[in-house]
Amino acid sequence: MPVSAVASLAALLMTPSAFGASQAGYADLVRRVAPSVVTVMVEEQGTGAGQRAADRAIASADNDPDAAMRIIVRRLLTGPGSTADSGDGGSALGSGFIVGADGLIVTNRHVIASARTVRVRLSDSRELPAKVIGADAATDIALLKVQAKGLPVLRLGSSEKVSVGDAVIAIGNPFGLGQTVTSGIISARGRTLEDDPYIDFLQTDAAINRGNSGGPLLSGDGTVLGVTSVIFSPNGGSVGLGFAIPAETVGLVIAELEAHGRVDRGYLGVTAQALTPAIATALGLKKPDGALVTAIEPNGPANGVLQVGDVILGVGATPVNFNTLPKLLARLVPGHEVILTVKRDDVQLAIPFKVGRLPDPSSDATQAGTTDTWVPNLALGVANTTTEIRKVIKADEEAGGLIVTQLRRAGPGAMAGLKVGDLITHAGTKQLQDVADLASVNSPSTQSPLLIRVVRDGAPRFVAITGSDEP
């Protein structure tokens, strides 16, 4: 190639138009939008010993490919942002942004879910007490209010107008370091986490870490495309897999929270599964469409209306499948009547159904048993569990049980191979429901071992505690 051609090519590559935004940077954008981003400071209630044990069990599950995703899903229901939690109450930091000049602020519900008090630090360093106007567990959005006027506001945009590959920035307070700006692109749209059917997340490779929760994901013109909420990470830090709640969802939720303090959603009260081609054939269906009912809540709205084995094919005039059914139901107004199209025993039925109201998860679902109980004859600590704790440790099929919270290294429990995070469901044939059921157990020996049933990583087994490390 002639020298003149090389020079011309080099000149072209160095022109500002070739570099675009990457050369110009985001300084002007950041100067304009950063004053609207705040730090949310939370004084937390104590975390239960059972939940701490469940967290430790997940954190140590290096060989569990699903562990990181289960942590993500649990964080949508509870858990702090960037935290220094002693277990008896601590402080946590998250992020948020101003949507009302009179002091309305958006953040994530999981940032404030365990809050005893909430304060907000503005960009001018003022710290103001904040009132929680409302919080929505299904979308992980919370609305706060501080007493202030004339605050700089961010405008909610439309995530529908952006494409995969578009440039974005995220602003937040990772690890409590202070306001931090990161940039990236929209990596994917419409991501749905398995246990959270209500949100179609935006995925981004902009660095998001603990403490970013509740901050904005912004387009190049400064509009909010979403609220940064969770990350997928094997090590707790950003690996370029961040997720944001779309602006459309945020806008609808905060309007309801401001008006009513809550968001009411439709509810069916069943457990369902997707149909495979083989299951569809067995049920006499030509295609694997619809959602197969596998269980019905005893006191739910579908009790007495639907049956196990029904295939829900449509709600009103809209066909549904396993993935679309929860989203469609959530949009329905509780108390209204709709027609369910159901396949039952080779007959297609049109069944009138009164829509129920989606119940809120308990705000302190994982706080039960704030202290553990020491079992001296087994040299281990146990705590009561909740449905959420058992779900986290993959023991959601169990009706009760006690979670192991601590172990003395040379104690009978440890020598029998027990680990923190194990669920003990039975001592002998006695089912355990409360720590008192195990606290007074006799000291085991090789002549009189204690047989216990343990669930670990979803698998139950019996263990004989003898007080020695002999097999």
C-alpha positions as CSV (number, residue, x, y, z in Angstrom):
1,M,0.0,0.0,0.0
2,P,1.4,3.4,-0.9
3,V,2.6,5.7,1.9
4,S,0.0,8.3,1.0
5,A,-2.8,5.7,1.3
6,V,-1.5,4.6,4.7
7,A,-1.4,8.2,5.9
8,S,-4.9,8.8,4.6
9,L,-6.2,5.7,6.5
10,A,-4.4,6.7,9.7
11,A,-5.9,10.2,9.4
12,L,-9.4,8.7,8.9
13,L,-9.1,6.5,12.0
14,M,-8.0,9.4,14.1
15,T,-10.9,11.7,13.2
16,P,-13.4,12.5,15.9
17,S,-16.3,11.1,13.8
18,A,-14.6,7.7,13.7
19,F,-14.3,7.5,17.5
20,G,-17.7,9.0,18.2
21,A,-18.9,9.0,21.8
22,S,-15.9,6.9,22.9
23,Q,-13.6,9.8,22.2
24,A,-15.9,12.5,23.5
25,G,-16.6,10.6,26.7
26,Y,-19.6,11.1,28.9
27,A,-18.4,14.1,30.9
28,D,-21.2,16.4,29.8
29,L,-23.8,13.8,30.4
30,V,-22.5,13.0,33.8
31,R,-22.4,16.6,34.9
32,R,-26.0,16.9,33.9
33,V,-27.5,13.8,35.5
34,A,-25.2,13.0,38.5
35,P,-26.8,15.6,40.8
36,S,-30.0,13.6,40.6
37,V,-28.4,10.3,41.9
38,V,-28.5,9.8,45.6
39,T,-27.1,7.4,48.2
40,V,-29.6,5.5,50.3
41,M,-28.4,4.7,53.8
42,V,-30.2,2.1,55.9
43,E,-29.9,1.1,59.5
44,E,-31.0,-2.5,59.4
45,Q,-32.9,-4.8,61.7
46,G,-31.0,-7.9,62.8
47,T,-30.7,-10.8,60.3
48,G,-31.8,-14.1,61.6
49,A,-29.3,-16.8,62.5
50,G,-31.0,-19.2,60.1
51,Q,-30.7,-16.8,57.2
52,R,-27.0,-16.1,57.9
53,A,-26.4,-19.9,57.9
54,A,-28.3,-20.3,54.6
55,D,-26.1,-17.5,53.1
56,R,-22.9,-19.2,54.3
57,A,-24.1,-22.5,52.8
58,I,-24.7,-20.8,49.4
59,A,-21.5,-18.9,49.5
60,S,-19.5,-22.1,50.1
61,A,-21.3,-24.0,47.3
62,D,-18.5,-23.6,44.8
63,N,-19.6,-26.8,43.0
64,D,-23.2,-25.6,42.6
65,P,-23.7,-23.9,39.2
66,D,-27.1,-22.7,40.4
67,A,-25.9,-21.0,43.6
68,A,-25.2,-17.6,42.1
69,M,-28.7,-17.5,40.4
70,R,-30.4,-18.5,43.7
71,I,-28.6,-15.6,45.4
72,I,-29.9,-13.3,42.7
73,V,-33.5,-14.5,43.1
74,R,-33.4,-14.2,46.9
75,R,-32.0,-10.7,46.7
76,L,-35.1,-9.7,44.8
77,L,-37.1,-10.6,47.9
78,T,-34.8,-9.5,50.7
79,G,-31.2,-8.5,51.4
80,P,-29.2,-5.3,51.5
81,G,-27.1,-3.5,49.1
82,S,-23.5,-2.9,50.2
83,T,-23.5,-3.8,53.8
84,A,-21.5,-4.3,57.0
85,D,-23.9,-6.5,58.9
86,S,-23.1,-8.0,62.3
87,G,-26.2,-10.1,62.3
88,D,-27.7,-8.1,65.2
89,G,-28.5,-5.1,63.0
90,G,-26.1,-3.1,60.9
91,S,-25.9,-0.5,58.2
92,A,-26.3,-0.9,54.4
93,L,-25.8,1.4,51.5
94,G,-27.7,1.5,48.2
95,S,-28.4,3.9,45.5
96,G,-31.4,5.8,44.2
97,F,-32.4,8.7,42.0
98,I,-34.8,11.6,42.2
99,V,-38.0,11.5,40.2
100,G,-39.9,14.3,41.9
101,A,-38.6,17.8,42.6
102,D,-40.5,17.7,45.9
103,G,-38.4,14.8,47.2
104,L,-39.7,11.6,45.5
105,I,-36.8,9.0,45.1
106,V,-36.7,5.6,43.5
107,T,-34.6,2.7,44.8
108,N,-34.8,-1.1,45.0
109,R,-37.0,-2.7,47.5
110,H,-34.3,-5.1,48.6
111,V,-32.2,-2.0,49.7
112,I,-34.8,-1.0,52.3
113,A,-36.5,-4.3,53.0
114,S,-34.8,-4.8,56.3
115,A,-34.7,-1.1,57.3
116,R,-35.2,0.2,60.7
117,T,-34.5,3.8,59.5
118,V,-33.7,5.2,56.0
119,R,-31.7,8.3,55.2
120,V,-30.7,9.8,51.8
121,R,-27.5,11.6,51.0
122,L,-28.0,14.2,48.2
123,S,-25.3,15.2,45.8
124,D,-24.7,18.4,47.8
125,S,-23.8,16.2,50.8
126,R,-27.1,16.9,52.7
127,E,-28.4,13.9,54.6
128,L,-32.2,13.8,55.0
129,P,-34.4,11.3,56.7
130,A,-36.6,9.4,54.2
131,K,-40.1,7.9,54.5
132,V,-40.9,4.7,52.6
133,I,-44.0,5.6,50.6
134,G,-44.3,2.0,49.4
135,A,-42.4,-1.0,48.1
136,D,-43.3,-3.6,45.6
137,A,-41.8,-7.1,46.1
138,A,-42.7,-8.4,42.6
139,T,-40.7,-5.8,40.8
140,D,-38.2,-4.9,43.5
141,I,-39.1,-1.2,43.4
142,A,-39.5,1.2,46.3
143,L,-40.5,4.8,46.5
144,L,-39.0,7.1,49.1
145,K,-39.8,10.7,50.1
146,V,-37.6,13.3,51.7
147,Q,-38.6,16.8,52.8
148,A,-36.9,19.0,50.2
149,K,-37.9,21.3,47.3
150,G,-36.4,22.1,43.9
151,L,-34.4,18.9,43.5
152,P,-32.9,18.0,40.1
153,V,-35.1,15.3,38.5
154,L,-34.3,12.4,36.1
155,R,-36.8,11.6,33.5
156,L,-38.0,8.0,32.9
157,G,-37.5,7.1,29.2
158,S,-38.5,4.0,27.2
159,S,-36.5,0.9,27.2
160,E,-38.4,-0.1,24.1
161,K,-36.5,2.6,22.1
162,V,-33.1,1.1,22.7
163,S,-31.4,-1.7,21.0
164,V,-28.8,-4.3,21.9
165,G,-25.5,-2.6,21.4
166,D,-26.6,0.9,22.4
167,A,-24.3,2.7,24.8
168,V,-25.4,3.2,28.4
169,I,-24.0,4.5,31.7
170,A,-24.8,3.4,35.3
171,I,-24.4,5.6,38.3
172,G,-24.4,4.4,41.9
173,N,-22.5,3.9,45.1
174,P,-20.6,0.6,44.8
175,F,-19.2,-0.8,48.1
176,G,-19.9,2.6,49.7
177,L,-17.0,4.2,47.9
178,G,-19.1,7.2,46.7
179,Q,-20.8,8.1,43.5
180,T,-19.3,6.1,40.6
181,V,-20.0,6.1,36.9
182,T,-19.5,3.1,34.6
183,S,-20.3,2.7,31.0
184,G,-21.2,-0.2,28.7
185,I,-23.8,-1.3,26.2
186,I,-27.2,-3.0,26.3
187,S,-26.2,-6.6,26.1
188,A,-29.6,-8.2,25.9
189,R,-33.3,-7.5,26.3
190,G,-36.1,-9.4,27.9
191,R,-34.1,-11.5,30.3
192,T,-36.3,-13.3,32.8
193,L,-35.0,-14.9,36.0
194,E,-36.6,-18.3,36.7
195,D,-38.3,-17.5,40.0
196,D,-39.2,-13.9,39.1
197,P,-41.7,-14.0,36.2
198,Y,-42.8,-10.4,36.5
199,I,-39.8,-8.5,35.1
200,D,-38.2,-8.6,31.7
201,F,-34.7,-7.3,32.6
202,L,-32.4,-5.3,30.5
203,Q,-28.9,-6.8,30.6
204,T,-25.8,-4.6,30.5
205,D,-22.0,-5.0,30.7
206,A,-21.7,-1.7,32.5
207,A,-19.9,-2.5,35.8
208,I,-22.5,-3.0,38.6
209,N,-21.5,-4.0,42.1
210,R,-23.0,-4.2,45.5
211,G,-24.3,-0.8,46.4
212,N,-25.3,0.1,42.9
213,S,-28.7,-1.3,43.6
214,G,-31.4,1.2,42.9
215,G,-29.3,3.5,40.8
216,P,-30.2,4.5,37.2
217,L,-29.1,3.0,33.9
218,L,-29.1,5.9,31.5
219,S,-29.1,6.4,27.8
220,G,-26.9,8.9,26.0
221,D,-29.5,11.6,26.2
222,G,-29.8,11.3,30.0
223,T,-33.1,9.5,30.2
224,V,-33.5,6.5,32.6
225,L,-33.8,3.2,30.8
226,G,-33.9,1.1,33.9
227,V,-33.1,0.7,37.6
228,T,-29.9,-1.4,38.2
229,S,-31.0,-4.2,40.5
230,V,-28.9,-7.4,40.4
231,I,-25.8,-9.0,39.1
232,F,-24.9,-12.5,38.1
233,S,-21.5,-13.2,39.5
234,P,-19.6,-16.2,40.8
235,N,-17.4,-14.0,43.1
236,G,-19.7,-11.2,44.2
237,G,-18.1,-8.6,41.9
238,S,-19.0,-7.3,38.5
239,V,-18.2,-9.7,35.6
240,G,-20.2,-7.8,33.1
241,L,-23.5,-9.4,33.7
242,G,-25.8,-6.7,35.2
243,F,-29.5,-6.5,35.1
244,A,-31.8,-3.5,35.2
245,I,-35.6,-3.2,35.7
246,P,-37.0,-1.5,32.6
247,A,-38.2,2.1,32.9
248,E,-41.8,1.2,31.7
249,T,-42.1,-1.2,34.7
250,V,-40.7,1.4,37.0
251,G,-43.0,4.1,35.9
252,L,-46.1,2.0,36.3
253,V,-45.0,0.8,39.8
254,I,-44.1,4.2,41.2
255,A,-47.4,5.7,40.0
256,E,-49.2,3.0,42.0
257,L,-47.0,3.4,45.0
258,E,-47.4,7.2,45.1
259,A,-51.2,6.9,44.7
260,H,-51.9,3.9,46.9
261,G,-48.7,2.9,48.7
262,R,-48.9,-0.6,47.1
263,V,-49.4,-2.4,43.8
264,D,-52.3,-4.8,43.5
265,R,-51.9,-7.7,41.1
266,G,-54.0,-10.5,40.0
267,Y,-53.4,-14.0,41.4
268,L,-54.5,-17.5,40.5
269,G,-53.1,-19.5,43.4
270,V,-51.8,-22.5,41.5
271,T,-48.4,-24.1,40.8
272,A,-47.9,-25.0,37.1
273,Q,-45.3,-26.3,34.8
274,A,-44.5,-26.0,31.1
275,L,-45.7,-28.8,28.7
276,T,-43.2,-30.9,26.8
277,P,-44.2,-32.5,23.5
278,A,-44.5,-35.9,25.3
279,I,-46.8,-34.5,28.1
280,A,-48.9,-32.7,25.5
281,T,-49.4,-35.9,23.6
282,A,-50.3,-37.7,26.8
283,L,-52.9,-35.1,27.5
284,G,-54.4,-35.2,24.0
285,L,-53.0,-31.8,22.9
286,K,-51.6,-31.3,19.4
287,K,-49.0,-28.7,20.6
288,P,-47.3,-28.1,24.0
289,D,-49.2,-24.9,24.6
290,G,-50.7,-23.8,27.9
291,A,-49.7,-24.3,31.5
292,L,-50.2,-27.6,33.3
293,V,-51.6,-27.2,36.9
294,T,-49.5,-29.3,39.3
295,A,-50.8,-28.0,42.7
296,I,-53.6,-25.8,44.0
297,E,-53.3,-23.6,47.1
298,P,-55.8,-24.8,49.7
299,N,-57.0,-21.3,50.5
300,G,-56.2,-19.7,47.1
301,P,-58.7,-18.3,44.6
302,A,-58.4,-21.3,42.3
303,N,-59.4,-23.8,45.0
304,G,-62.7,-25.4,43.9
305,V,-62.4,-23.9,40.5
306,L,-59.4,-25.6,38.9
307,Q,-58.1,-29.2,39.4
308,V,-54.6,-30.7,39.4
309,G,-54.0,-31.9,35.8
310,D,-55.9,-29.0,34.2
311,V,-54.2,-27.3,31.3
312,I,-54.8,-23.5,31.3
313,L,-54.9,-22.5,27.6
314,G,-56.2,-18.9,27.8
315,V,-57.1,-16.1,30.1
316,G,-60.0,-14.1,28.6
317,A,-59.3,-13.8,24.9
318,T,-55.5,-14.2,25.3
319,P,-53.8,-17.6,24.8
320,V,-51.2,-18.3,27.5
321,N,-48.3,-20.6,28.1
322,F,-46.2,-21.3,31.2
323,N,-44.0,-18.2,30.7
324,T,-46.8,-15.7,29.8
325,L,-49.4,-16.8,32.4
326,P,-47.9,-15.0,35.4
327,K,-47.3,-11.7,33.6
328,L,-50.9,-11.8,32.2
329,L,-52.4,-12.6,35.6
330,A,-50.4,-9.9,37.3
331,R,-52.0,-7.2,35.0
332,L,-55.5,-8.3,36.0
333,V,-57.5,-6.3,38.5
334,P,-58.2,-8.3,41.7
335,G,-61.9,-9.0,42.3
336,H,-62.8,-8.9,38.6
337,E,-64.1,-12.0,36.8
338,V,-62.4,-13.5,33.7
339,I,-63.0,-16.6,31.7
340,L,-60.3,-19.3,31.9
341,T,-60.0,-21.6,28.9
342,V,-59.0,-25.0,30.4
343,K,-58.4,-28.5,28.9
344,R,-59.7,-31.1,31.4
345,D,-60.1,-34.8,30.6
346,D,-60.2,-34.3,26.8
347,V,-62.8,-31.5,27.2
348,Q,-62.2,-27.8,26.7
349,L,-64.0,-25.7,29.2
350,A,-64.7,-22.0,29.7
351,I,-64.6,-21.5,33.4
352,P,-65.6,-18.2,35.1
353,F,-62.9,-17.1,37.6
354,K,-62.8,-14.3,40.2
355,V,-59.3,-12.9,40.2
356,G,-57.5,-13.0,43.5
357,R,-54.9,-10.6,44.9
358,L,-51.3,-11.5,44.8
359,P,-50.2,-11.7,48.5
360,D,-47.2,-9.8,49.6
361,P,-44.2,-11.8,50.9
362,S,-43.6,-11.2,54.6
363,S,-41.2,-8.2,54.9
364,D,-39.3,-10.2,57.6
365,A,-39.6,-13.6,56.0
366,T,-36.0,-14.4,56.8
367,Q,-35.7,-12.7,60.1
368,A,-37.4,-15.4,62.2
369,G,-35.2,-16.8,64.9
370,T,-32.8,-13.8,65.3
371,T,-30.7,-15.9,67.7
372,D,-29.7,-19.5,67.4
373,T,-29.9,-22.2,70.1
374,W,-26.9,-24.2,71.2
375,V,-27.4,-27.9,71.6
376,P,-24.7,-28.9,74.1
377,N,-24.8,-32.6,73.7
378,L,-24.3,-32.3,69.9
379,A,-22.0,-29.2,70.1
380,L,-23.8,-27.4,67.4
381,G,-26.2,-24.5,67.0
382,V,-29.6,-24.6,65.3
383,A,-32.2,-22.1,64.3
384,N,-35.8,-22.2,63.2
385,T,-36.4,-21.9,59.5
386,T,-38.9,-20.2,57.3
387,T,-40.3,-21.2,53.9
388,E,-37.9,-18.7,52.3
389,I,-34.9,-20.1,54.1
390,R,-35.7,-23.7,53.1
391,K,-36.1,-22.5,49.5
392,V,-32.7,-20.9,49.6
393,I,-31.0,-24.1,50.8
394,K,-32.9,-26.2,48.2
395,A,-35.1,-27.8,50.8
396,D,-38.4,-26.3,49.8
397,E,-40.1,-29.7,49.7
398,E,-39.7,-30.0,53.5
399,A,-42.5,-28.8,55.8
400,G,-40.1,-27.7,58.6
401,G,-36.8,-28.5,60.2
402,L,-33.9,-26.7,61.9
403,I,-30.9,-25.2,60.1
404,V,-27.4,-25.8,61.5
405,T,-25.9,-22.4,62.3
406,Q,-22.6,-23.3,64.0
407,L,-20.5,-26.3,64.8
408,R,-17.7,-27.0,67.3
409,R,-14.9,-28.6,65.3
410,A,-14.4,-31.6,67.5
411,G,-18.0,-31.9,68.6
412,P,-20.3,-34.9,67.8
413,G,-22.2,-33.0,65.1
414,A,-19.0,-32.0,63.2
415,M,-17.5,-35.5,63.6
416,A,-20.7,-36.9,62.0
417,G,-20.1,-34.8,59.0
418,L,-22.7,-32.1,59.5
419,K,-22.1,-28.6,58.0
420,V,-23.4,-25.1,58.5
421,G,-26.5,-24.8,56.3
422,D,-27.7,-28.4,56.7
423,L,-31.4,-28.8,57.5
424,I,-32.1,-31.3,60.2
425,T,-35.7,-32.5,59.8
426,H,-35.9,-35.5,62.2
427,A,-34.3,-36.9,65.3
428,G,-35.1,-40.6,65.2
429,T,-38.7,-40.7,64.0
430,K,-39.6,-37.3,65.6
431,Q,-40.2,-34.5,63.1
432,L,-38.4,-31.3,64.2
433,Q,-40.4,-28.0,64.0
434,D,-38.8,-25.9,66.8
435,V,-35.4,-25.6,68.3
436,A,-36.8,-26.9,71.6
437,D,-37.4,-30.2,69.9
438,L,-33.6,-30.8,69.7
439,A,-32.2,-28.7,72.5
440,S,-32.6,-31.3,75.2
441,V,-31.5,-34.3,73.2
442,N,-29.4,-36.9,75.1
443,S,-25.7,-37.2,74.5
444,P,-25.1,-39.8,71.7
445,S,-22.5,-42.6,71.9
446,T,-21.3,-45.5,69.9
447,Q,-23.6,-47.7,72.0
448,S,-26.5,-45.3,71.7
449,P,-26.2,-43.2,68.5
450,L,-28.7,-40.5,67.6
451,L,-30.2,-41.0,64.1
452,I,-31.1,-37.8,62.4
453,R,-32.4,-37.0,58.9
454,V,-30.4,-34.3,57.1
455,V,-31.2,-32.4,53.9
456,R,-28.2,-31.0,52.1
457,D,-28.3,-29.5,48.6
458,G,-31.8,-30.9,48.1
459,A,-30.9,-34.5,48.9
460,P,-32.1,-36.1,52.2
461,R,-30.1,-38.7,54.0
462,F,-29.9,-40.2,57.5
463,V,-26.8,-39.7,59.7
464,A,-25.9,-41.5,62.9
465,I,-24.3,-39.3,65.4
466,T,-22.1,-41.3,67.8
467,G,-19.8,-38.8,69.3
468,S,-16.8,-40.2,67.6
469,D,-15.3,-40.0,64.1
470,E,-15.5,-43.7,63.6
471,P,-17.5,-44.8,60.4
